Amino acid sequence: MPTISAPRAVVDGRMTGPATVAVEDGVITSVTQEDEVAAAAADIVLPDGVLTAGLVDIQINGAFGVDFAAAGDAQWNLVASRLPATGVTSFQPTYITAPLDDLIRGLAVAEAVQRRQAVGPYARILGVHLEGPFLSPSRHGVHEKRFLAEPTADAVDRILDAPAAEMLTMVTLAPELPGALAAIRRFTDAGIRVSVGHTDATAVQITAAADAGATLVTHIFNAQRGLAHREPGVPGATMADRRFYCGLIADLHHVAKEVCLLVWRGARGRVVLVTDAIAAAGMPAGKYTLSGIPVVLENGVPRNADGTIAGSALTLDLAVRNMISLGLPEAQVIEAASRVPADALGRTDLGRIAVGAKADLVWWSEGFHPRRTWVDGREVTAGAESAPSLPAARETLAVSP
């Protein structure tokens, strides 16, 4: 039974160590804490740094020059093989507002990719997040207004009856739209998470959405009615209501560091770090696209022609470092990018070092840069077509320069 040990590890929401994790058939079978003898006898001994569960990004439109809305097989493979270098072992590809037929076709594309990548050195596709088209015309942001739609019964039928409907795991919508509350109930009854976003809803309307089954807010403070002292708006309502997980783009551009701290404290234990990354993530300044929309990456922020922020160039490991740099506890920040997003999707088998969870693991440097990543107990190296599982033979690692 292969084992891996580290001097420090994030287990059960706290920093502990040394810790030793045993893996069999891609699943964690035991976790031993604060046992130096077991740690020293492990098959893989990490000499320093921190061992954590793999990160889970539930909002990502693309990365490394690839836009999921237009990606071919090789491009999907490129992203899924490079994300582990950022600590991400599971992700939820996101399609923004487009004609409904295009979004439905996108579900089938993602299904084929997920099936094809089931065995291989890739981060895991969890399902698809549709961010639109059921958004507020007054809060559409970079989404093309001409493709916005109301969540009518017919539109919901078309999505739920689509051949690849099982790939849909999350929908972002504006709950104040006509038919939205009925749509929320239908989506949640089908096991699909509903997030409020791109919305001008009042706090009262946000509460009604939660009563109907909504459980998340998409990129809090962005493209939504803001926080005021008499009208809590979307941020105030979702931070106050413990039924909501709060998605936060912690690139320190979308949300100022002071407001990141406000969200952290206002939604304690419910903050989900997301990237909302587009093709520009992991790439140099230049021109990219988001669902066919031309954008320019300058000074770390992608914008469309009128200057509207168009997603981000963030990677999830950088979001972790940004939040730690604000003085927040390391273990809790890691959980905001691993266990909490997994819980938000109902995936209790992901995002944690625990018996029965998938053996998705990341070895970080002391400065929280990913050094080595495993998915299902299989090491994933960026660009590799194959990689070994955790070895049975003992391996003591040297510190990289």
C-alpha distance (Angstrom), angle and dihedral (degrees) to the residues before:
residue distance angle dihedral
M1 . . .
P2 3.86 . .
T3 3.80 115.8 .
I4 3.79 134.3 -167.6
S5 3.79 126.5 -163.3
A6 3.78 135.4 -167.7
P7 3.80 133.9 -176.1
R8 3.81 88.8 -124.9
A9 3.79 131.9 22.9
V10 3.80 139.5 169.4
V11 3.80 107.2 -119.1
D12 3.80 127.5 160.4
G13 3.79 92.0 -5.3
R14 3.79 96.8 -55.3
M15 3.77 139.1 89.7
T16 3.78 109.2 -107.3
G17 3.77 137.5 160.8
P18 2.81 162.0 -111.2
A19 3.79 90.6 9.0
T20 3.79 131.3 177.8
V21 3.79 123.8 -159.7
A22 3.81 124.0 -163.8
V23 3.80 120.2 -155.7
E24 3.78 132.6 -165.3
D25 3.82 126.9 173.6
G26 3.79 91.1 -9.9
V27 3.81 95.1 -54.4
I28 3.80 130.9 104.4
T29 3.79 108.4 -112.4
S30 3.80 101.4 177.4
V31 3.80 140.9 7.1
T32 3.80 119.2 -158.4
Q33 3.80 117.9 -168.8
E34 3.81 131.1 -161.9
D35 3.79 94.4 -0.3
E36 3.80 109.3 130.4
V37 3.81 93.8 -175.4
A38 3.81 92.8 55.7
A39 3.79 90.8 44.5
A40 3.80 93.0 52.5
A41 3.82 92.0 49.3
A42 3.83 95.7 51.8
D43 3.80 121.1 122.8
I44 3.82 90.5 -124.2
V45 3.79 115.7 34.0
L46 3.80 114.4 -167.8
P47 3.81 107.1 -154.2
D48 3.79 98.5 -153.0
G49 3.77 142.9 -14.0
V50 3.79 127.5 59.5
L51 3.80 134.2 -60.7
T52 3.81 115.6 -146.5
A53 3.76 140.7 161.8
G54 3.78 116.2 -86.7
L55 3.79 117.9 -86.6
V56 3.81 122.2 -106.5
D57 3.82 119.0 -147.6
I58 3.81 111.0 -165.8
Q59 3.81 96.5 179.8
I60 3.79 118.8 46.7
N61 3.82 125.4 136.3
G62 3.80 95.2 -173.9
A63 3.81 141.9 -55.5
F64 3.82 143.7 -158.6
G65 3.80 92.1 44.3
V66 3.82 94.1 -48.7
D67 3.83 126.0 119.1
F68 3.81 109.0 -161.4
A69 3.81 91.1 -148.1
A70 3.81 89.8 67.1
A71 3.81 102.8 22.7
G72 3.80 125.9 133.4
D73 3.80 126.0 -153.7
A74 3.81 95.3 -85.0
Q75 3.79 91.5 49.7
W76 3.81 93.5 49.9
N77 3.81 87.7 49.9
L78 3.80 91.0 50.3
V79 3.80 93.4 55.2
A80 3.80 95.6 41.6
S81 3.81 91.3 49.3
R82 3.82 95.1 47.4
L83 3.81 100.2 43.1
P84 3.84 92.6 76.3
A85 3.81 88.5 64.3
T86 3.82 85.0 65.4
G87 3.81 91.5 49.3
V88 3.81 94.4 -102.4
T89 3.80 114.2 135.5
S90 3.83 98.8 164.2
F91 3.78 130.7 31.4
Q92 3.78 141.9 176.2
P93 3.83 109.7 -140.2
T94 3.78 111.2 -138.9
Y95 3.79 129.0 -146.2
I96 3.79 116.8 -163.9
T97 3.80 127.0 -148.3
A98 3.81 114.7 -44.5
P99 3.81 136.1 136.2
L100 3.80 108.3 -53.0
D101 3.80 92.5 -119.0
D102 3.80 89.6 56.8
L103 3.81 92.0 50.7
I104 3.79 91.6 49.0
R105 3.81 90.0 50.8
G106 3.79 87.6 49.9
L107 3.80 90.1 60.2
A108 3.79 89.9 57.1
V109 3.81 91.7 47.9
A110 3.80 91.7 52.2
E111 3.81 90.8 46.8
A112 3.81 91.4 55.0
V113 3.80 91.5 47.3
Q114 3.80 92.5 48.2
R115 3.79 90.9 51.3
R116 3.80 93.3 46.8
Q117 3.81 93.3 47.6
A118 3.81 94.7 47.5
V119 3.80 90.1 106.0
G120 3.77 113.7 37.4
P121 3.78 147.0 66.5
Y122 3.78 96.7 -62.1
A123 3.76 142.3 120.4
R124 3.79 108.5 -107.5
I125 3.82 121.8 -100.6
L126 3.79 106.8 -137.1
G127 3.79 99.0 -173.4
V128 3.78 138.1 -72.4
H129 3.80 129.8 -61.1
L130 3.82 113.4 -153.0
E131 3.79 107.5 -155.8
G132 3.79 95.5 -170.3
P133 2.95 166.8 -51.5
F134 3.82 88.8 156.4
L135 3.80 95.8 70.7
S136 3.81 136.5 128.1
P137 3.82 114.8 -90.4
S138 3.82 88.0 -142.0
R139 3.84 93.9 53.0
H140 3.79 102.4 34.9
G141 3.81 95.7 123.1
V142 3.80 110.4 -176.0
H143 3.83 92.7 -12.4
E144 3.80 112.3 112.3
K145 3.79 108.2 -104.1
R146 3.79 93.6 -149.4
F147 3.81 91.1 66.6
L148 3.81 97.5 49.3
A149 3.80 115.6 117.1
E150 3.79 141.3 179.1
P151 3.81 117.6 -107.8
T152 3.78 95.8 -112.1
A153 3.78 121.7 173.9
D154 3.81 89.0 -107.7
A155 3.81 92.8 52.6
V156 3.80 91.8 49.0
D157 3.82 89.8 47.4
R158 3.80 90.7 54.1
I159 3.79 91.3 53.3
L160 3.80 97.6 43.3
D161 3.81 92.6 44.4
A162 3.81 94.4 48.2
P163 3.83 115.4 121.1
A164 3.82 91.2 -116.6
A165 3.81 96.8 37.6
E166 3.80 91.0 126.5
M167 3.81 87.9 70.9
L168 3.80 91.0 66.2
T169 3.79 108.5 97.8
M170 3.83 102.7 157.2
V171 3.81 139.8 22.1
T172 3.80 127.5 -167.3
L173 3.80 114.3 -152.8
A174 3.81 142.4 156.4
P175 3.82 107.0 -107.6
E176 3.82 94.9 -154.5
L177 3.82 92.8 66.6
P178 3.82 118.6 106.3
G179 3.79 108.9 -88.4
A180 3.80 93.7 12.2
L181 3.80 98.2 121.1
A182 3.80 91.7 50.7
A183 3.81 89.0 48.0
I184 3.81 91.2 51.0
R185 3.80 90.2 53.4
R186 3.80 92.4 49.0
F187 3.78 94.3 47.5
T188 3.80 93.6 47.0
D189 3.81 91.5 45.7
A190 3.80 85.9 56.8
G191 3.82 90.8 53.6
I192 3.80 94.8 -104.5
R193 3.81 118.6 136.9
V194 3.81 114.9 -125.3
S195 3.79 121.5 -150.0
V196 3.80 125.0 -170.0
G197 3.77 112.3 -131.2
H198 3.79 146.6 136.6
T199 3.77 84.1 35.8
D200 3.80 141.1 141.1
A201 3.80 91.2 -158.9
T202 3.78 121.9 146.0
A203 3.78 121.8 -129.4
V204 3.81 89.3 -99.3
Q205 3.80 90.5 55.2
I206 3.80 91.1 47.2
T207 3.80 89.8 54.1
A208 3.81 89.5 50.3
A209 3.81 88.5 52.5
A210 3.81 90.6 52.8
D211 3.81 89.7 48.7
A212 3.82 87.4 54.0
G213 3.81 91.6 51.0
A214 3.83 109.1 -87.3
T215 3.81 111.5 146.0
L216 3.81 107.7 172.8
V217 3.79 142.7 48.8
T218 3.80 119.2 -143.0
H219 3.85 116.3 -127.7
I220 3.80 96.4 -22.6
F221 3.83 116.2 -126.8
N222 3.82 91.8 16.3
A223 3.83 123.1 102.3
Q224 3.80 94.4 -6.5
R225 3.79 142.7 95.2
G226 3.78 104.7 -74.1
L227 3.78 134.8 -126.7
A228 3.81 117.4 -83.0
H229 3.78 132.9 168.8
R230 3.83 95.1 -111.5
E231 3.81 99.5 26.9
P232 3.82 110.9 42.9
G233 3.80 90.4 -161.9
V234 3.77 120.4 -167.1
P235 3.83 98.7 -44.7
G236 3.79 94.7 47.1
A237 3.79 94.0 45.1
T238 3.79 95.6 47.3
M239 3.79 95.2 44.2
A240 3.81 90.7 49.9
D241 3.82 96.4 45.0
R242 3.79 109.6 73.6
R243 3.80 91.0 -156.0
F244 3.80 88.5 77.7
Y245 3.78 131.3 82.1
C246 3.81 109.6 -153.4
G247 3.80 118.4 -138.2
L248 3.81 110.8 -147.4
I249 3.82 127.6 -170.0
A250 3.80 99.1 -149.3
D251 3.80 98.7 -169.6
L252 3.84 87.9 115.8
H253 3.83 88.8 -124.4
H254 3.80 101.1 76.5
V255 3.80 90.4 42.3
A256 3.81 124.5 20.2
K257 3.78 116.8 -120.3
E258 3.82 91.7 -110.8
V259 3.79 90.5 54.9
C260 3.81 91.6 45.2
L261 3.80 86.3 59.1
L262 3.81 90.3 47.4
V263 3.80 90.7 53.6
W264 3.81 91.4 45.6
R265 3.80 91.6 54.5
G266 3.79 96.6 36.4
A267 3.81 94.1 51.5
R268 3.78 98.8 31.0
G269 3.79 111.2 -174.8
R270 3.83 92.0 4.2
V271 3.81 101.4 77.8
V272 3.81 113.8 119.1
L273 3.79 114.3 -163.7
V274 3.81 110.0 -142.2
T275 3.77 133.1 172.9
D276 3.82 103.9 -149.8
A277 3.80 79.4 -158.0
I278 3.78 122.1 -178.9
A279 3.80 131.7 -167.1
A280 3.81 89.1 -71.3
A281 3.82 92.8 68.3
G282 3.79 111.0 112.0
M283 3.79 90.6 9.6
P284 3.83 136.4 105.2
A285 3.79 124.4 -101.7
G286 3.79 112.1 -70.6
K287 3.79 145.8 90.0
Y288 3.82 122.9 -37.2
T289 3.80 139.2 155.5
L290 3.80 135.3 -120.1
S291 3.80 111.6 -161.0
G292 3.78 88.5 -28.7
I293 3.82 94.6 -46.2
P294 3.83 112.7 125.6
V295 3.80 112.6 -124.2
V296 3.78 134.5 176.1
L297 3.80 124.2 -143.0
E298 3.81 111.6 -145.0
N299 3.80 129.3 156.0
G300 3.80 90.1 -0.3
V301 3.83 95.8 -58.1
P302 3.83 126.4 99.6
R303 3.82 115.4 -143.3
N304 3.79 135.9 176.2
A305 3.81 125.3 -126.7
D306 3.82 94.8 -77.4
G307 3.81 92.9 48.4
T308 3.81 98.1 -102.3
I309 3.81 113.4 147.9
A310 3.81 106.8 -107.0
G311 3.78 107.7 -158.9
S312 3.79 117.5 -64.1
A313 3.79 144.6 -79.8
L314 3.81 89.8 -135.2
T315 3.79 127.4 131.0
L316 3.79 118.7 -154.8
D317 3.79 95.3 -119.6
L318 3.81 88.7 57.1
A319 3.81 89.6 50.3
V320 3.81 87.4 55.0
R321 3.81 92.4 50.2
N322 3.82 91.1 46.2
M323 3.80 92.9 54.3
I324 3.81 92.9 44.4
S325 3.81 88.1 51.2
L326 3.81 88.0 61.0
G327 3.80 89.1 64.4
L328 3.80 97.4 -100.4
P329 3.84 121.2 146.8
E330 3.80 111.1 -86.1
A331 3.80 96.1 -137.3
Q332 3.80 93.0 50.1
V333 3.80 92.2 48.4
I334 3.80 91.0 50.9
E335 3.81 89.3 50.9
A336 3.82 90.3 51.2
A337 3.81 86.8 61.5
S338 3.81 97.3 39.3
R339 3.81 122.8 18.9
V340 3.81 98.0 26.5
P341 3.84 96.2 53.0
A342 3.80 89.4 44.3
D343 3.79 90.0 51.9
A344 3.81 90.2 47.7
L345 3.81 87.8 60.8
G346 3.80 93.6 42.0
R347 3.83 91.7 -110.9
T348 3.79 103.3 139.4
D349 3.83 89.0 165.4
L350 3.81 91.9 68.3
G351 3.78 138.9 61.2
R352 3.80 98.9 31.2
I353 3.76 142.4 82.5
A354 3.78 98.3 -125.8
V355 3.79 139.1 124.5
G356 3.79 109.7 -82.9
A357 3.80 95.1 20.9
K358 3.77 121.5 118.5
A359 3.80 112.6 -90.6
D360 3.80 94.6 -111.4
L361 3.79 104.9 147.7
V362 3.80 139.4 167.5
W363 3.79 128.6 -160.9
W364 3.81 109.6 -152.1
S365 3.78 131.3 -167.9
E366 3.78 118.5 -119.5
G367 3.80 87.0 -95.9
F368 3.84 91.0 53.6
H369 3.77 100.2 -106.6
P370 3.83 112.4 141.9
R371 3.81 112.9 -111.6
R372 3.78 104.0 172.0
T373 3.82 133.8 6.4
W374 3.80 135.5 -164.6
V375 3.82 128.4 -164.6
D376 3.81 115.5 -165.3
G377 3.80 86.9 -10.8
R378 3.80 90.8 -56.3
E379 3.76 119.0 118.7
V380 3.80 112.9 -121.5
T381 3.78 119.5 -155.1
A382 3.79 119.9 -172.7
G383 3.79 110.6 -96.8
A384 3.81 94.5 3.2
E385 3.79 119.2 136.8
S386 3.79 92.5 -156.5
A387 3.77 137.1 14.1
P388 3.79 135.3 -178.8
S389 3.77 125.2 -101.5
L390 3.79 118.9 -122.0
P391 3.81 103.7 -58.7
A392 3.75 127.1 -119.8
A393 3.79 91.0 -144.4
R394 3.79 119.2 84.3
E395 3.81 115.0 -98.9
T396 3.79 125.4 -175.3
L397 3.77 111.6 -167.4
A398 3.74 126.4 -139.8
V399 3.77 119.2 -137.1
S400 3.79 112.8 -99.5
P401 3.79 114.9 -125.2
